[in-house]
Amino acid sequence: MNKYTRELTTLAAAPAAIWIVGWAHAYVFDAALALIAALALYEFLTLGERKGFHLPKTLCIVVMLFILAAFVLEPISVEMGVFLTLLILPASYVFTSRELDEALPSSGIAVMATLYVGMLAGSLIRLRQDFAEGPHLVFFLLLVVWLGDSGAYYVGKNFGKRRLSPRISPNKSVEGLIGGIITAIVAAIVIHSTFFPKFPLVHAAIAGAVLALAGVVGDLAESMWKRSAAVKDSSSLIPGHGGFLDRFDSIFFTAPVLYVYWVLIQNGFSSLRIMSA
């Protein structure tokens, strides 16, 4: 594989991503995110299958899409999506003839994976649609997290010495983490100074650091699951980046963080009512 495959893939996908986030109809954004989430969930469930567990992939994806629809369509409540997940997925194992020994871990993985992808991806939908600055907030999130991740990658690759979490991800270093945080802060300041002045400078810098840290935690969580399943990447669907779960794990993990922080800014840090009807 070409050593610049990672960068070339990013450049090829960037125009479509920019249009979908900034100018496409909200339903186009929602549909694109639903496709990404479905593929990410499929990869997540495949990790469980590699551990030898039977997982109802199609049913999980259908239920997850219902959760996403609840974030979009007012007549459907997100709570109903959560209830369906907790009721339907465990119930599906009642009607199988598989060994009872695997029922608990299998149903647990199915429920956790469906809620993890559905709820976190859904928060990205709400980040875009709940605020007048929604597209700017999504751009802020994508640029800060991905540029921070790139900064961590290149700093760690060239200067990394102290392992950040050798048990989970031997390639991540403390130096890379610091480089990623600094890159994210710089990216946040540049975004404030160019196209998003409504994001207060100090808060933009703080958000950059917080998102960089949260992104690392989200990435480590996925790395932990992959290591448990003895795989390097969740798939090879995105050249140079692995799978959709690999590429969007940090975005899913940080979307609710930015949502909460923006709500706090808007409310003068006096209210924490988030995603309320």
QUITAWO-V694086 format. One line per field, one symbol per residue. ss: DSSP state (A for helix, B for strand, O for the rest). psi: psi as a letter, one per 20 degrees, with the letter a starting at -180 (. if undefined). burial: I if it has 9 or more other C-alpha atoms within 8 Angstrom, else O. A space follows every 50 residues. Layout:
ss = ???
psi = ???
burial = ???
This chain:
ss = OOOOAAAAAAAAAAAAAAAAAAOOOAAAAAAAAAAAAAAAAAAAAAAAAA OOOOOOAAAAAAAAAAAAAAAAOOOOOAAAAAAAAAAAAAAAAAOOOOOA AAAAAAAAAAAAAAAAAAAAAAAAAAAAAOOOOAAAAAAAAAAAAAAAAA AAAAAAAAAOOOBBBOOOBBBBBAAAAAAAAAAAAAAAAAAAAAOOOOOO AAAAAAAAAAAAAAAAAAAAAAAAAAAAOOOOOOOOOBOOOBOAAAAAAA AAAAAAAAAAAAAAAAOOOOOOOOOOO
psi = ppijggghgghhigggggggghiqqhhggggghggghggggghghhghhh ijqppngggggggghggghhigphipqhhhggggghggghhhihjrjrph higghghggggggghgggghhhhhghhhiiqhjghhhgggggggghhggg ghghghhhipgppgmhhgnhiprghggghgggggggggggggifjmiioq gghggghggghgghhgghghghhggghhjlqgqhakhopiicahhghjgh gghighghgghhggghjkkiqkoqkq.
burial = OOOOIIOOIOOOOOOOOIIIIIOIOOOIIIOIIIOIIIIIIIIIIOIIIO OOIOIOOOOIIOIIIIIIIIIIOOOIIIOIIIOIIIOOIIOOIOOOOOOO OIIOOIIIIIIOIIIOIIIIIIIIIIIIIOOOOIIIIIIIIIIIIOIIII IIIIIIOOOIOOIIIIOIIIOIIIIIIIIIIIIIIIIIIOIIOOOIIOOO IOOIIIIIIOIIIIIIIIIIOIIIIIIOIOOOIIIIOIIOIIIIIIIIII IIIIIIIIIIIOIIOOOOIOOOOOOOO
